[in-house]
Amino acid sequence: MKRLAITILVLAALTMLFTGCSKSGEKENTSGSKSEEIEKKDTLVIGVDDKFAPMGFRDENNELVGFDIEYAKAAVEKMGKTAKFQPIDWKTKETELKSGRIDLIWNGYTITDKRKEMVLFTKPYLKNAQVIATLAKSDISKLDDLEGKVVGLQSLSSAADALNENPVNSKIKSVTEFADNVLALTDLKTGRLDAVVIDEVVINYYMSKEKGVFKVLDESLEPEEYGVGVKKGNEKLLEQLQKALDEINEDGTAAKISQKWFGEDKVLK
């Protein structure tokens, strides 16, 4: 009886071991199949902040336009696919990507070491910087003038990271976070804020549209570069996308789009 009990225990342990291995294998196969499914998809869902001019925003007809919108369409078309743009809460962009609700994050998405831990990135395609915008009539002219001031920025953006890493952050009276840059600039114009930390490409666009309203300090907080975010595990999709980007960068397509939105070719080759 003792030997029989030992035999039963050994068989039970082996059954659990093989069952565990089988489940592990199933998980790996499932992951692999999901990756293959995304590669074969005819439509790629791209997560965007639709209030991030001039990269991606709504025009007077409520149509989604901007540099990143046209750049993405051109690249995805080169891949033989169709781009579908999905406006998202920018605070949850990595969660949206990880869950599979979107396939790409593509809308002035800054490459950082922290984000590299969560997503795969294409090569940088555009340079940018985090700058301080104030009203043109403001007496703020340098970073140290932010002491005791109220500053606004987009929540969970690279603007927040840049400000947190700068010594001037300890001198600021308070920081107000907003869902998007449009809301932050609105509060700046109404006097509820003294300054806004914002992407250089964004404030340059608004300064061209509302002349004499804003100014930007000469001192920037942090230089940065934009890239496209791909879910970890989707290396094949990243490879296909990068190949398409390289092709439209080389054949002049990207340069034409850049000229339209920036007045010059700013795309990194």
N, C-alpha and C positions, 0 to 999 in steps of 0.2 A: 504493500500500500504506500509505503514511504517513497519507493522508486516511482510508482505511478504518479504520485502527487508532484514529484520533482519534474517528471516528464511533461506533465500538463502545464506546469509553470513555465518551462522552457519554450514549449510550443506557443503559449500565450504571448510570451515576450517576443518571439520571432514574428508572430502575426502582427503585433503592434508595430514592430520595426518596419516590416514590409509595407504595412498600411501607410505609415508615416512617409516612407520613401515615395510611395505611389502618389500620395497627396502633394508632396513637394514637387514631384515631376509634373503633376497636373498643373500646379501653379505656374511653373516655369513655362510650360507649353501655352498656358492661357496668356501669360504676359507676352510671349513671342507672337502669338496669333493676333493679339491686339495691336502690336507694333506693325505687323504685316497689313492689318486691316486699314490702319491710318495711311500707310504708304500707298495703298491701292485706292483710297477714297478719291472720288471725282471732285469733291468740294472740300476745301479746307476752311474751318471756322476760325476767324481771326478776332481775338479780343482787343478792343480799342476803347480809349477814353474819347468820347465824341465831343469833348469841349477843350481840345488841346490843339488850338490853331498855332502854326499852320500845318501841323503834322496830320491831324485828323479831327474834323469838326463839322458842324452843320452850317450850310450856307443859308441864304435868305429863303430858299425853297425847301429847307429842311433836308436837303440832300447831303449825304456824307462825302466830304471832299478833303483834300489836303495832300501834302507830299507823300506821307506814308501810305495813304489810301491808293494813290496812283502807282507808287513804287511796288507795293504789295501785289496789286492787280497784275502788273507787268511780269513780276517774278513768278507768280502762281500760274499765269497763262503760259509762261515759258516751260513750266513743269507739266503742262498739258492738263491742268486742273482749273477749277473755278474758285474764286475767293468769295467767302461770305463773311461780312463784318458784323460782329456782335458787340454792341456797346456793353461795357461791364463797369462795375464799381471798381475803380483802380486800386482800392485798398485790398481787394480780394483776388487780384490778378493771378498770383501764383496758385491759389486754391482752385480757381477756375480751370487753370491749365492742368493741375494734378488730377482733378476730378474727371477730366476728359470732356468737359462742356465746351472747351475751346481747344484748338489744335496749336495755335501760335499766339504769343503776345507780341504785338507789333504796333507801337504808337509812341515813339519817343521813349523807348524803354532803355534806361541807362544800365550799362554793364558794370556790376560791382562784384567784389569778392563774395559778399554775403549772398547775392542772388545766384552766383555760380554754384553755390551749394544746393540750390533748389531747382535750377533749370539748366538746360544746355543753351549756349549762345552761338549765333552766327558770328562771323568776323565783324568788327565795327564797320558801320557804313556812313556815319556822320559824327562830326565833332560838335560838342556843345559845352556849356559851362553854366554853373549855378551863379546867378548874379543878384544884386540887391536893386529892386526897383522902388522908386519913391515918386511923389508928385513933383512936377517940374519946379514948382514954387517952394518946395521943401528946403530947409536949411541943412538937411543931412547931405554931406558931401563925401564922407569917408566911413569906413566900417566902425571906427571908434565912436562916431556920432550916434550909433544905435543904442548907446548906453541909456537905460531908462525908458526905451521906446517899446511900443507894441508892434510885433512883427507877425505877419501872416504867411502861410504856405500851404501847399497841397498835402493832405494827410498821407502818411506812409509813402512819400515820394523821395527821390534822391535829393530834393531840396532840404528835406528834414535831416537826412544823413549829413549833408554838407554843413548845415548850420550847427548840428550837434558836435561836429568834429572841429569847429572853429572856436578859438578862445573868446571871440566876441559874444558867444552864446551866453556866457556867464554874466554879462553886463546888461543883457536885455531884460526889460521889465516882465514881459510875458509873450508867449507864442500862441497864436490862434490857428487852428488847423481847419482846412476847408475840404470839401469833396472835390473841388476842381479849382483851377487858376482863375476862371472867370469870376467866381464868387469872391475870391481873395482880392482881385483887382477892383471889384465893385466896392468892397469895404474900404479899400485904399482911397478911392475917389470920394467917398462920402465922409472920410476923416476918422473912421473907426479904427484904422490902422495907420501906422507911421511909415511902414515899409513892407515889401513883400519879397520873399526869396523865391526865385522863379527861373525857369530855363531861359537861357539867353535867346534861343531861337523863337521862343514864345513871346517874350516881351518885345523883341525887335519887330515882330509882326504887329502887335497892338500899337506900338509907337508909330508905325507906318500908317496905321488906320486912324489913330487919334493923335494927330500932331499937336505938340505943345502941352500934352497932358502929363506924360511920364518922363522920367529921366533914369538913367542907370549909373550906378557908381563905377568908377574906374577900376576899383579893386573887386575882383571876383572871388567867390568862395572856393570853388572847386571846378577844375576842368574835367570833362567826362566825354564818353562816347556812347552812341546808341547802337543797339544790336537787336536781333529778333530772338525771342525766347521760345524754346522748344522743350517739350516734356522730356525729362530724363528717361532713358530707355528707348527713345525714338531716334537713335543715331542715324538710321537710314533716311528718315525724313529730313533730318538736319543736313545730311550729305546732299540730298536731292535739291533742297532749298538753296544751299550755298552755291551749288553748281549753277543754278538758275540766276542767282544774284550776280555771280561772276560774269555770266554771259551778258546780262543787260547792262552791267557796268562797262563792259568792254565794247559793246556794239553801239554805244551812244544813247541808248534809251534812257538810262538813269540821268545822264547829263541834261537831256531835254526836260525831264520832269523837274530837275533841280533848278534849271533856268526859269521855268515857269513860276516856281514858288519862292525862290530866293534871289533871282536875278543873276545867278552865277552857278557854276558847277561846284558844289560843295561835297559831292559824294566821294567817299574814300575808296580808292582803287586797291 
